[in-house]
Amino acid sequence: MKVIMTGGGTGGHIYPAIAIADEIKKRFPDAEILFVGAKRGLEKTLVPDNGYPIKLIPVQGFNRKNPLKNVEVLRDLKQGNKLSKQILKEFQPDVVIGTGGYASAPVVKMAQKMHIPTYIHEQNAFPGVTNKMLEKHVEKVFLGFEEGSEYFRHPEKHVATGNPVRKSFYGMDREQARKDLGFRKKDFVLLAFGGSQGAGRINQAMISVIEAFQRIGDMKICLATGRYYYDAVCSELTEKKIDINSNIKVMEYISDMNRYLAAADLVISRSGAITVAEVTVCGKPAIFIPSPHVTGNHQYFNAKAVAEKGGAVVIEEKDLDHQSLVDRILQMKKDPEILRDMAEKSLLCAPVDAAGVICDNIREFER
């Protein structure tokens, strides 16, 4: 069994692919799995870190702000198509699975031209352009949110699976995670992050939160800023004379997110599809602040699906007030019953074995 997984750019496209690959290896230990990603994406490090080989192609999205740069985009696309064909010929996969992002389009399209069975997974409630374009010729479309079906054209191909989450997020022990990270049982652990790229508005709000809670002994705040924002956040905290080595932990990126989520009492984050899936699998109460700069405002709908069941609070970025956020956190910290109720309802929103359902629906995996 040979499988090509393709997709990437951000963790939201990469981690589902890794989760599916892990399930394939569980079922077929001798399976050969090759990832194909974009040279500029996070997959070039995340995929090898998770034990899989990867080949990179030059591909990027069209630049709407500066059309002149699209000369380079078209050149990369031509080269990406050529390399995709070469990779497919050399590896000879039995099936190709795309999880979205720029890299998946040339690989899946080329596989279709070569009559190799193809499948795609759409993580969001509002589908991306790439997957909508690929739908016509794939065998099946796997949906992270059932609501996404209405934006496609071939419902007979759709299978609502939920979003695949890596096995390491399931059943993680809270006390062990806290011990590993140096937190006490009595600590209130607040985890904040803005996705794999970071989010400037969340970082700014969290600076205010850190300033408000820095001297509360049982309050532990973990903030992942994103690489682009890390130095600026640290500089601002230093200017405010905030000791980031005491109960404040500031990081560029969290590679062991499963451990931090297990340890957390409350999560503040964007609401990308995979973030929502990981938070709910861990049964964590969340304050979701959806990015307004995404196709179809899909992060809002991702968050709303959990908030409507009582597992999260949604604050749109236009309504994000720093003092109100501090007050909301303090209210939750003082009333553990609120958090317990939200945790139970969050867990009810978690996807159930999405990677397993996907593999069950790939005809080439049938024995």
DRENNU-584142 format. One line per 3 residues: number of its first residue (from 0); their letters; for each residue x, y, z of C-alpha. Coordinates in steps of 0.001 Angstrom, whole numbers, plus 500000, padded with zeros to 6 digits. Layout:
% residues N
NUM	a	X/Y/Z  ... $
***
This chain:
% residues 367
0	mkv	500000/500000/500000  501411/503364/498902  499737/506632/499892 $
3	imt	500524/510260/499157  499242/512824/501666  499253/516381/500352 $
6	ggg	498326/519721/501851  499754/522295/504186  500773/525884/504639 $
9	tgg	499375/526026/508173  498893/523517/510974  495176/523414/510159 $
12	hiy	495937/521521/506946  499001/519619/508149  497819/518040/511403 $
15	pai	494726/516358/509889  496995/514802/507268  499323/513511/509987 $
18	aia	496363/512089/511928  495103/510273/508822  498608/508986/508093 $
21	dei	498894/507660/511653  495616/505771/511232  496790/504289/507925 $
24	kkr	500013/503063/509561  497990/501591/512403  495895/499597/509946 $
27	fpd	498630/498835/507451  502000/498811/509253  503832/498134/505985 $
30	aei	502198/501050/504168  504527/503555/502514  503361/507131/503108 $
33	lfv	504867/510158/501404  503860/513746/502119  503995/516419/499432 $
36	gak	503921/520017/500624  504845/523592/499757  508377/524884/500156 $
39	rgl	507132/527894/502121  504779/525989/504449  505171/524761/508015 $
42	ekt	504960/521176/506758  508653/521151/505891  509422/520841/509619 $
45	lvp	506180/519514/511155  505928/516453/508921  509501/515143/509475 $
48	dng	509111/515897/513198  506184/513454/513170  508187/510739/511459 $
51	ypi	507129/510993/507814  509163/511760/504670  508175/514790/502624 $
54	kli	508881/516242/499207  508418/519966/498641  507143/521778/495579 $
57	pvq	507223/525523/494763  503611/526659/495017  501876/529689/496530 $
60	gfn	498575/531554/496383  497758/534362/493990  498634/537847/495213 $
63	rkn	495517/540033/494956  497211/543125/496407  500139/543134/493989 $
66	plk	499195/541468/490670  502737/541885/489329  503929/539275/491803 $
69	nve	501653/536721/490146  504281/536265/487435  506287/534427/490095 $
72	vlr	503156/532596/491280  502458/531291/487757  506093/530261/487320 $
75	dlk	505953/528330/490587  502663/526711/489589  504142/525469/486317 $
78	qgn	507155/524057/488148  504900/522623/490863  502814/520772/488285 $
81	kls	505950/519361/486688  507359/518175/490009  503987/516737/491076 $
84	kqi	503903/514581/487971  507476/513470/488567  506766/512560/492212 $
87	lke	503628/510611/491284  505454/508687/488554  508340/507785/490840 $
90	fqp	506301/506886/493940  503330/505284/492132  500753/505691/494922 $
93	dvv	497606/503603/495195  495714/506642/496471  496244/510390/496996 $
96	igt	494588/512235/499898  494492/516040/499974  493819/518091/503091 $
99	ggy	493753/521574/501577  496266/524353/501165  498157/525430/498072 $
102	asa	500257/522276/497731  497290/519929/497480  495865/521420/494267 $
105	pvv	498638/520525/491762  499236/517098/493313  495571/516047/493445 $
108	kma	494837/517463/489984  497829/515680/488468  496853/512423/490189 $
111	qkm	493382/512744/488682  494869/513197/485206  496933/510047/485795 $
114	hip	493782/508138/486894  495015/507652/490461  492107/507598/492991 $
117	tyi	491930/510863/494946  490139/511963/498124  489979/515311/499913 $
120	heq	489228/516430/503452  487699/519853/504150  488219/521001/507730 $
123	naf	486012/524089/507869  482302/524822/507916  482922/527066/504902 $
126	pgv	485119/525247/502349  488308/526611/500849  488685/527431/497150 $
129	tnk	491123/524586/496499  488812/521835/497699  485781/523267/495900 $
132	mle	487816/523216/492689  488966/519621/493232  485581/518157/494213 $
135	khv	484351/517218/490731  486913/514487/490092  487614/513096/493576 $
138	ekv	486154/509826/494835  484839/511345/498075  484857/514590/500049 $
141	flg	485326/514187/503805  483764/516992/505832  484984/518346/509160 $
144	fee	481619/520065/509598  478452/518672/508040  477344/522248/507323 $
147	gse	480123/522497/504724  478203/520212/502372  475919/522976/501129 $
150	yfr	478842/524860/499586  479895/521950/497374  478109/520668/494255 $
153	hpe	478212/516878/494554  476513/515829/497811  476573/512176/496772 $
156	khv	480330/512245/497397  480146/513776/500869  480926/511968/504124 $
159	atg	480669/513909/507397  483639/512628/509400  484595/515457/511733 $
162	npv	488186/516664/511891  490985/514150/512498  492942/514760/515685 $
165	rks	496267/513099/516443  496000/510189/518881  498303/511942/521352 $
168	fyg	495413/514295/522252  493159/511490/523430  493262/510437/527076 $
171	mdr	496140/512722/528097  496362/512751/531898  495895/516229/533397 $
174	eqa	497994/515666/536516  500868/514119/534570  500772/516958/532041 $
177	rkd	500950/519506/534864  503828/517665/536467  505697/517581/533150 $
180	lgf	505175/521323/532644  505949/522341/536222  502447/523365/537287 $
183	rkk	500851/522563/540622  497521/520815/541089  495978/523978/542589 $
186	dfv	497170/526328/539831  494696/527935/537448  496307/527423/534028 $
189	lla	495297/529763/531220  496495/528764/527750  496378/531301/524910 $
192	fgg	497499/531028/521297  496592/532378/517880  497094/529345/515661 $
195	sqg	500304/528189/514022  501037/531685/512661  500039/533631/515772 $
198	agr	497483/536459/516017  498391/540060/516763  495036/540989/518325 $
201	inq	495075/538020/520688  498670/538803/521659  497760/542405/522474 $
204	ami	494769/541315/524540  496913/538784/526391  499490/541433/527293 $
207	svi	496672/543175/529168  495611/539875/530740  499181/539150/531854 $
210	eaf	499491/542642/533295  496269/542146/535274  497092/538696/536670 $
213	qri	500896/538699/536942  500961/538902/540740  498274/536289/541433 $
216	gdm	500298/533347/542726  498094/530483/541562  497560/531971/538084 $
219	kic	499756/530450/535381  499552/531984/531907  500978/530276/528843 $
222	lat	501035/532339/525648  502184/531135/522228  502711/534287/520179 $
225	gry	503713/532929/516776  507242/533454/515457  506478/536795/513792 $
228	yyd	505169/538379/517006  507439/536813/519635  510157/539497/519920 $
231	avc	507651/542365/519953  505544/540735/522682  508580/540002/524837 $
234	sel	509827/543584/524387  506491/545044/525436  506311/542806/528502 $
237	tek	509864/543840/529436  508948/547524/529060  506050/546926/531440 $
240	kid	508528/545295/533877  506663/541967/533746  508760/538961/534745 $
243	ins	508048/536316/532127  510021/533718/534087  507657/533457/537072 $
246	nik	504034/532517/536475  504138/533741/532875  505386/531514/530063 $
249	vme	505770/533070/526597  506702/530903/523598  506904/531281/519826 $
252	yis	505132/528011/519179  503911/525022/521171  505008/521734/519644 $
255	dmn	503506/519596/522439  500066/521197/522355  498458/517991/523639 $
258	ryl	500313/518379/526939  499463/522079/527338  495793/521486/526526 $
261	aaa	495615/518638/529018  497064/520907/531725  494860/523928/530953 $
264	dlv	491770/525095/532855  490772/527597/530175  491806/528186/526564 $
267	isr	491808/531467/524643  492414/531039/520924  491389/531504/517336 $
270	sga	488868/528957/516097  490451/527262/513152  488851/523883/512548 $
273	itv	491686/521799/513964  492118/524041/516999  488406/523586/517750 $
276	aev	488707/519813/517296  491761/519554/519583  490215/521759/522276 $
279	tvc	486987/519731/522325  488746/516349/522234  490531/517499/525396 $
282	gkp	487208/518718/526841  488422/522241/527553  486315/525370/528108 $
285	aif	487315/528016/525596  487008/531657/524732  487200/531635/520944 $
288	ips	488182/534833/519114  487618/533991/515424  489829/535550/512794 $
291	phv	487760/537884/510619  490280/537569/507783  489330/534092/506519 $
294	tgn	487180/532821/503667  483470/532967/504429  484173/533938/508051 $
297	hqy	484490/530183/508638  486230/530522/512015  483148/532223/513415 $
300	fna	480959/529309/512332  483465/526791/513709  483346/528518/517111 $
303	kav	479579/529021/517012  479043/525266/516647  480667/524731/520072 $
306	aek	479271/527862/521729  475701/526901/520846  476177/523685/522836 $
309	gga	477628/525585/525823  481251/524507/525489  482705/527878/524560 $
312	vvi	482247/531636/524526  482674/533497/521239  484061/537040/521163 $
315	eek	484310/538532/517699  487448/540565/517145  485449/543766/516601 $
318	dld	483996/543288/520096  487265/542365/521799  487721/544658/524795 $
321	hqs	490743/543949/526976  489128/544796/530316  486022/542765/529492 $
324	lvd	488256/539800/528665  490070/540161/532004  486707/540307/533806 $
327	ril	485434/537225/531978  488553/535219/532900  488292/536308/536537 $
330	qmk	484622/535286/536640  485466/531828/535309  488411/531437/537668 $
333	kdp	486241/532264/540685  483448/529854/539684  484792/526345/538965 $
336	eil	481228/525135/538346  481048/527270/535192  484235/525681/533910 $
339	rdm	483106/522146/534766  479841/522630/532907  481611/524094/529865 $
342	aek	484182/521281/529912  481464/518621/529765  479722/520390/526900 $
345	sll	482976/520971/525052  483710/517248/525118  480291/516527/523616 $
348	cap	481365/518513/520533  484512/516450/519975  484907/514453/516747 $
351	vda	484714/510690/517259  487494/508808/515461  487418/510998/512345 $
354	agv	490605/509477/510923  489117/505999/511351  485913/506992/509559 $
357	icd	487953/508460/506704  489946/505257/506287  486718/503213/506418 $
360	nir	485467/505198/503413  488504/504827/501169  487731/501995/498813 $
363	efe	491400/501201/498137  491871/500360/501835  489307/497558/501751 $
366	r	490851/494145/502048 $
***
